[in-house]
Amino acid sequence: MAQEMVTKFFSKEGFLNKRGIGIVLAVLVLVVAMFVPATPELSREGIMAIATLLFAVSLWVCGTFPVGITGILALVVAVVIGAATYKTAFGGFSASVVFYVIAIFSLPALLLKTEWGVRLVNKIFKFTGESSEKLILAFMIGTALVSTIMSDVPAAVLFMGISYVVLRAANAQPGKSNLGKCMMIAIPIGAVIGGVVTPAGSSFNVVAMGLMQELTGQTISFLNWIIVGLPIAIVCIPLCWFSIVKILKPEPIDKSAFDTLRQAAADAGKPSSFEIRALIMILALPILWILGSWIPILNVTTVAIIGLGIMFIPGINLLTWEEFSAQVPWSIILMVGSVLSIGGIFSSTGADQFITNVFMNSGVTSLDFTLFLLVTVVFVYLLHTIAPVGAAIISLFLPILIGICVGLGVSPAIPTMLLAFIVAGNFLLPVNPTLIVTYGEGYYTFGDMFKAGVIPAVIFCVCMVLWVPFIAGVLGL
């Protein structure tokens, strides 16, 4: 009897499996934090803020609870252990990005009501043939191209909506299909890489460039940014695609699925009046998001929410509430708000400043400049992986890095572009908005993301560190 109990305890269904280990690790983090003494550099609240972050990461990585439940549980724990008050702990839910992420799911909901996705996929098949690997590459390239002139999240959501057409025809089941895993991981990675190509590709590009101008009086032209960013995308997209498909190995798509999609495209016929209205809306939102790069009032949240409202106007009736709410992954919305809240706690308690100071005082600045950049990029990349607060990371690191570069006679454009590229998103864990939107579909786990994302992350970081200083010197930035 005792042996059976022990066997069950350690079995997949028992407590001490991967999910149970998450609880053990999370509790251990809190216990250890209780005994860590406060210092002048790191307050008791800062220690507990770091503990809160590690508590959440432990549970997320081990998949102990649904991601949204883990997020709000971590916030309550933050209050209980003294890292924050309830008002500050849940402050991230008031951020505009939460409502932006909610509203943006109107696009796939609307796309699914039309045959535009079927028509587009049928066109893509003419270039990819019946290869599932080439199809994933086509989706990565398409997402990257759109992301050069649109924020990463809507670009990822748009192509995620189109990918449903393929995944449903191929009967790719969430959690089981490697095709689904590849597609849902490749799309946001394509969006992040595409976002480095132009200043309009990511809001963080504009933030970093604006801070550089404030600190130094210098700026980076639109054309020069493209000259720096475009080669990174050209190199990284095929290399990252190759890594993803070889690690996750997408299953072939049955010929019957291709035939079904081709027949569906043929049967779609001429667009109906509803499809024309839907297409106008689907195209209007990206156009307004692009214009938002120069017209501040057209920020992504404002456009997304007003666009959502227009879809429900009597006489237009593009969506019903049931259709829209069925597409919104509410657990992921809880996770987005929680991640932003934890980032806020991290910043308000000084924990982020403490980590930055520890890194900068570690002797890293005495390294060869290229090695210094590589170590810094890797450190910031890993920090952003577990604490995806891009604006805070830019505001912390950029002034320091610009000061170091100016002191060495190096262009401030180098750290500016490197930091902007890093905080746009990362490929290790789905805890930033660009990856969260596809993670919510249930096709892949944290472990799948990490396994498929390690090599792309290395490729991305190394390419940036080797290319950006070189081309900045050539251009005389």
C-alpha atoms as one frame of an Amber mdcrd trajectory, in Angstrom:
protein
   0.000   0.000   0.000   2.766   2.425   0.950   4.605   1.694  -2.290   1.462
   2.372  -4.312   0.973   5.702  -2.548   4.565   6.738  -3.232   4.290   5.642
  -6.879   1.081   7.629  -7.338   2.595  10.660  -5.601   5.412  10.775  -8.168
   3.255   9.759 -11.153   1.966  12.032 -13.886  -1.376  12.212 -12.100   0.168
  12.615  -8.629   1.272  15.774  -6.849   5.020  15.651  -7.411   4.888  15.841
 -11.182   5.856  18.916 -13.195   2.835  20.882 -11.973   3.455  19.915  -8.360
   7.111  20.839  -8.646   5.975  24.318  -9.666   4.190  24.708  -6.339   7.252
  23.444  -4.440   9.538  25.895  -6.253   7.122  28.804  -5.823   6.742  28.212
  -2.086  10.507  27.735  -1.714  11.094  31.122  -3.370   8.816  32.820  -0.847
  10.392  31.043   2.135  13.921  31.973   1.058  12.860  35.594   0.451  11.609
  35.857   4.045  15.161  35.297   5.313  16.961  37.631   2.896  17.893  40.805
   4.811  17.096  44.222   3.404  20.003  46.515   2.521  20.346  50.215   1.693
  20.459  49.184  -1.987  17.424  46.860  -1.886  14.472  47.393   0.428  12.299
  44.694   1.980   9.617  45.573  -0.594  12.156  45.158  -3.405  13.143  41.713
  -2.136   9.494  40.680  -2.036   8.916  42.114  -5.526  11.681  39.863  -6.883
  10.168  36.943  -4.936   6.752  37.672  -6.487   8.231  37.603  -9.967  10.063
  34.309  -9.356   6.918  32.859  -7.734   4.916  33.587 -10.892   7.646  32.369
 -13.261   7.928  29.063 -11.352   4.213  28.389 -11.731   4.073  29.578 -15.354
   7.017  27.477 -16.499   5.720  24.342 -14.760   2.161  24.933 -15.999   0.817
  24.444 -12.474  -2.306  26.592 -12.958  -3.946  28.269 -15.943  -1.772  31.261
 -16.835  -4.378  33.838 -15.862  -4.954  32.231 -12.467  -1.205  32.197 -11.800
  -1.020  35.888 -12.655  -3.695  37.122 -10.296  -2.571  34.657  -7.594   0.925
  36.183  -7.771  -0.544  39.648  -7.290  -2.425  38.571  -4.183   0.785  36.960
  -2.891   2.582  40.266  -3.530   0.101  41.984  -1.225   0.312  39.288   1.453
   4.123  39.343   1.618   4.303  43.125   1.634   5.572  43.924  -1.845   2.596
  46.143  -2.686  -0.856  47.301  -1.676  -3.924  45.984  -3.484  -4.246  49.283
  -5.350  -0.716  49.147  -6.730  -0.650  45.354  -7.111  -3.488  45.371  -9.642
  -2.500  48.660 -11.291  -1.463  46.969 -14.513  -5.077  46.176 -15.339  -5.710
  49.888 -15.900  -3.020  50.062 -18.606  -4.291  50.806 -22.098  -2.492  47.772
 -23.534  -4.928  45.448 -21.691  -7.892  46.944 -23.516  -5.896  47.062 -26.732
  -5.233  43.322 -26.547  -8.937  42.679 -25.872 -10.088  44.833 -28.780  -7.520
  43.482 -31.241  -9.165  40.048 -31.205 -12.013  41.551 -33.190  -9.819  41.100
 -36.291  -9.586  37.284 -36.247 -13.233  37.116 -35.167 -14.235  39.164 -38.201
 -11.856  37.355 -40.537 -13.389  34.002 -39.592 -16.812  35.232 -40.755 -15.502
  35.792 -44.276 -13.787  33.793 -46.996 -10.885  36.238 -47.294  -8.613  33.945
 -45.321  -9.432  31.010 -47.604  -8.751  33.112 -50.695  -5.420  34.370 -49.329
  -4.259  30.932 -48.201  -5.100  29.545 -51.637  -2.826  32.201 -53.162  -0.064
  31.283 -50.691  -0.316  27.618 -51.722   0.753  28.589 -55.241   4.154  29.590
 -53.826   4.572  26.959 -51.110   3.079  23.905 -52.782   1.972  21.249 -50.319
   4.941  21.635 -47.955   3.922  22.473 -44.391   7.442  23.799 -43.699   7.322
  26.227 -46.641   3.843  27.280 -45.562   5.190  28.244 -42.125   7.984  30.233
 -43.783   5.414  32.056 -45.902   3.439  33.001 -42.790   6.628  34.194 -41.042
   7.607  36.354 -44.011   4.080  37.728 -44.384   3.864  38.614 -40.702   7.315
  40.213 -40.764   6.468  42.329 -43.815   3.258  43.640 -42.252   5.040  44.214
 -38.941   7.504  46.600 -40.576   4.765  49.207 -40.787   2.417  48.022 -38.039
   2.864  47.230 -34.361   3.888  43.633 -33.664   0.741  42.561 -31.800  -1.853
  43.411 -34.483   0.415  41.938 -37.173   0.624  38.682 -35.203  -3.119  38.641
 -34.522  -3.952  39.281 -38.180  -1.871  36.357 -39.437  -2.989  34.174 -36.554
  -6.547  34.687 -37.832  -5.499  33.679 -41.332  -3.652  30.620 -39.998  -6.911
  29.297 -38.502  -8.020  28.510 -42.047  -5.102  26.105 -42.514  -5.144  24.629
 -39.017  -8.860  23.858 -39.116  -8.676  22.318 -42.577  -5.724  20.180 -41.455
  -7.557  19.231 -38.238  -4.550  20.474 -36.248  -5.663  20.038 -32.630  -4.365
  22.443 -29.949  -1.774  20.764 -27.748  -1.329  17.849 -30.163  -0.395  19.243
 -33.557   3.232  20.154 -34.238   1.993  22.113 -37.243  -0.077  24.221 -34.855
   2.892  24.635 -32.489   5.166  25.783 -35.310   2.617  28.153 -36.777   1.695
  29.803 -33.475   5.343  30.215 -32.461   6.644  31.288 -35.890   4.030  34.018
 -36.405   4.891  36.168 -33.338   8.631  35.609 -33.876   8.146  36.858 -37.435
   6.294  39.886 -36.057   9.091  40.738 -33.614  11.789  40.403 -36.274   9.788
  42.450 -38.772   9.340  45.157 -36.155  13.063  45.985 -36.176  13.047  47.041
 -39.823  11.503  50.522 -39.500  10.852  53.005 -36.674   7.129  52.411 -37.275
   7.533  48.672 -36.682   7.375  48.941 -32.891   6.384  51.616 -30.404   9.614
  50.850 -28.517  11.598  52.012 -31.555  10.013  55.442 -31.216  10.444  55.502
 -27.428  14.140  54.626 -27.609  14.829  57.078 -30.425  12.993  59.836 -28.559
  15.027  59.227 -25.396  18.271  59.255 -27.381  17.320  62.597 -28.906  16.474
  63.985 -25.461  19.809  62.827 -24.026  22.122  63.669 -26.937  20.235  65.910
 -29.368  20.876  63.338 -32.110  18.342  61.292 -34.045  18.206  58.414 -36.538
  16.584  58.947 -39.928  13.872  56.615 -41.202  16.133  55.458 -44.058  19.149
  54.815 -41.821  16.986  52.789 -39.455  15.881  50.621 -42.392  19.481  50.157
 -43.536  20.340  48.872 -40.056  17.197  46.813 -39.413  16.410  45.247 -42.800
  19.517  43.008 -43.044  18.822  41.679 -39.531  15.348  40.616 -40.651  16.619
  39.141 -43.920  19.161  36.985 -42.071  17.073  36.094 -39.015  13.794  35.071
 -40.668  15.142  32.063 -42.645  17.537  31.003 -39.871  14.840  31.171 -37.183
  12.339  29.405 -39.458  14.807  26.593 -40.120  15.439  26.175 -36.397  11.732
  26.111 -35.504  10.678  23.551 -38.113  13.643  21.266 -37.456  13.100  21.285
 -33.690   9.290  20.988 -33.646   8.940  19.048 -36.919   5.482  20.037 -38.238
   3.449  17.145 -39.581   2.619  17.146 -43.310  -0.735  18.531 -44.361  -2.949
  15.892 -45.956  -3.637  16.375 -49.630  -7.330  16.241 -48.781  -6.910  19.378
 -46.649  -5.300  21.236 -49.563  -8.072  20.047 -51.877 -10.694  21.188 -49.358
  -9.156  24.659 -49.125  -8.810  24.995 -52.885 -12.422  23.951 -53.340 -13.520
  26.360 -50.619 -11.693  29.188 -52.397 -13.352  28.236 -55.677 -16.771  28.046
 -54.003 -16.296  31.434 -52.329 -17.024  33.146 -55.641 -17.320  36.910 -55.750
 -17.078  38.765 -52.404 -20.423  39.524 -50.814 -21.363  43.011 -49.597 -20.668
  41.834 -46.034 -17.178  40.642 -47.024 -16.448  43.974 -48.705 -17.472  45.861
 -45.533 -15.376  43.480 -43.472 -12.348  43.940 -45.764 -12.647  47.720 -45.489
 -12.532  47.407 -41.695  -9.670  44.862 -41.747  -7.601  47.193 -43.964  -8.652
  50.441 -42.282  -7.316  49.496 -38.844  -3.733  48.751 -40.054  -3.720  51.935
 -42.139  -4.736  53.991 -39.102  -2.141  52.203 -36.948   0.529  53.123 -39.496
  -0.627  56.754 -39.534  -0.418  56.663 -35.752   3.376  56.711 -36.113   2.992
  60.400 -37.032  -0.456  61.301 -35.635  -0.382  60.749 -31.841  -4.168  60.615
 -31.403  -4.243  57.524 -33.624  -2.473  55.361 -31.049  -3.069  51.634 -31.330
  -5.437  51.383 -28.366  -7.697  54.241 -29.466  -7.932  52.906 -33.008  -8.561
  49.322 -31.875 -11.353  50.214 -29.428 -13.105  52.667 -31.770 -12.827  50.083
 -34.548 -14.359  47.479 -32.239 -17.260  49.811 -31.488 -17.871  50.485 -35.186
 -18.232  46.755 -35.825 -21.293  46.702 -33.549 -23.050  49.789 -34.984 -26.608
  48.976 -36.184 -26.634  48.776 -39.950 -22.984  47.711 -40.031 -23.327  44.675
 -37.749 -19.988  43.094 -38.553 -19.845  41.181 -35.249 -22.101  40.016 -32.450
 -20.963  39.963 -28.832 -21.025  36.159 -28.820 -18.746  35.978 -31.876 -16.303
  38.487 -30.440 -16.145  37.161 -26.888 -15.634  33.606 -28.175 -12.359  34.730
 -29.797 -10.955  36.629 -26.800  -8.711  34.380 -24.642  -9.800  35.811 -21.303
  -7.188  33.825 -19.359  -4.521  35.543 -21.436  -6.072  38.940 -20.732  -5.687
  38.180 -17.011  -2.078  37.224 -17.699  -1.373  40.457 -19.609  -2.743  42.567
 -16.753  -0.821  40.498 -14.216   2.487  40.758 -16.090   2.105  44.530 -16.359
   1.209  44.723 -12.664   4.224  42.663 -11.605   6.408  44.885 -13.775   4.934
  47.927 -12.033   5.675  46.429  -8.611   9.190  45.639  -9.785   9.765  49.265
 -10.790   8.022  50.985  -7.864  10.015  49.036  -5.247  13.384  49.750  -6.877
  14.034  46.083  -7.665  14.745  46.853 -11.318  17.205  49.616 -10.427  18.974
  47.260  -8.007  19.408  44.578 -10.695  20.671  47.182 -13.178  23.228  48.513
 -10.679  24.440  45.016  -9.789  24.986  44.267 -13.471  26.761  47.514 -14.273
  29.004  47.234 -11.189  29.967  43.639 -11.998  32.985  44.676 -14.067  31.246
  44.118 -17.384  32.205  47.608 -18.572  35.886  46.637 -18.500  35.373  44.009
 -21.207  36.179  44.421 -24.892  33.456  46.632 -26.391  31.926  43.920 -28.599
  31.936  41.441 -25.723  30.486  44.128 -23.445  27.625  44.668 -25.889  26.992
  40.923 -26.204  26.928  40.373 -22.430  24.666  43.402 -21.972  22.284  42.305
 -24.729  22.044  38.782 -23.295  21.489  40.118 -19.776  18.767  42.546 -20.870
  17.199  39.853 -23.045  16.969  37.446 -20.102  15.731  40.208 -17.787  13.056
  41.140 -20.297  12.091  37.465 -20.605  10.959  37.287 -16.984  10.090  40.974
 -16.520   8.620  42.183 -19.833   8.449  45.885 -18.978  10.066  47.290 -22.091
   9.610  50.998 -21.400  11.099  50.634 -17.907  14.086  48.680 -19.241  14.757
  51.328 -21.891  14.515  54.158 -19.339  16.883  52.307 -16.975  19.565  51.040
 -19.333  19.631  53.494 -22.228  20.968  56.558 -20.334  23.715  54.399 -18.789
  24.683  52.748 -22.076  24.626  56.023 -23.996  26.899  57.566 -21.361  29.362
  54.669 -21.700  29.291  54.806 -25.511  29.736  58.582 -25.685  32.659  58.290
 -23.266  34.273  55.759 -25.626  33.557  57.861 -28.711  30.942  55.382 -29.939
  27.640  56.385 -31.554  24.665  56.511 -29.135  22.571  55.045 -31.969  24.108
  51.629 -31.239  22.667  51.045 -27.729  19.456  52.837 -28.761  18.687  50.423
 -31.568  19.904  47.364 -29.667  17.615  48.065 -26.687  14.646  48.860 -28.930
  15.097  45.550 -30.747  15.441  43.547 -27.517  12.374  44.859 -25.691  10.096
  44.429 -28.705   9.679  40.825 -27.606  11.643  37.698 -26.947  11.517  34.077
 -27.998  12.051  32.176 -24.729   8.802  32.493 -22.767   5.359  33.690 -23.921
   5.008  36.455 -21.334   5.112  39.514 -23.580   2.034  40.702 -25.512   3.217
  39.593 -28.965   3.653  35.957 -27.917   0.821  35.932 -25.405  -1.797  36.385
 -28.129  -0.860  33.113 -29.838  -0.097  31.238 -26.611  -3.726  31.735 -25.652
  -4.837  29.443 -28.462  -3.444  26.434 -26.567  -1.275  25.003 -29.343   2.001
  25.177 -27.418   3.305  25.227 -23.848   5.961  27.278 -22.082   8.306  24.318
 -22.617   7.568  24.217 -26.359   8.272  27.938 -26.637  11.575  27.662 -24.794
  12.702  24.618 -26.781  11.872  26.219 -30.120  12.975  29.713 -29.142  16.478
  29.225 -27.714  18.288  29.037 -31.060  16.266  31.911 -32.615  17.047  33.995
 -29.509  20.776  33.306 -29.885  20.646  34.081 -33.622  18.760  37.324 -33.008
  21.091  38.569 -30.256  24.330  37.649 -32.056  23.182  39.173 -35.358  22.294
  42.426 -33.607  25.579  42.711 -31.725  27.724  41.959 -34.780  25.779  44.013
 -37.316  24.523  47.160 -35.565  27.937  48.571 -34.455  29.452  47.765 -37.848
  26.783  49.388 -39.997  26.414  52.328 -37.606  30.104  53.026 -38.160  29.734
  52.726 -41.932  26.770  55.112 -41.968  28.440  57.514 -39.560  25.452  57.547
 -37.236
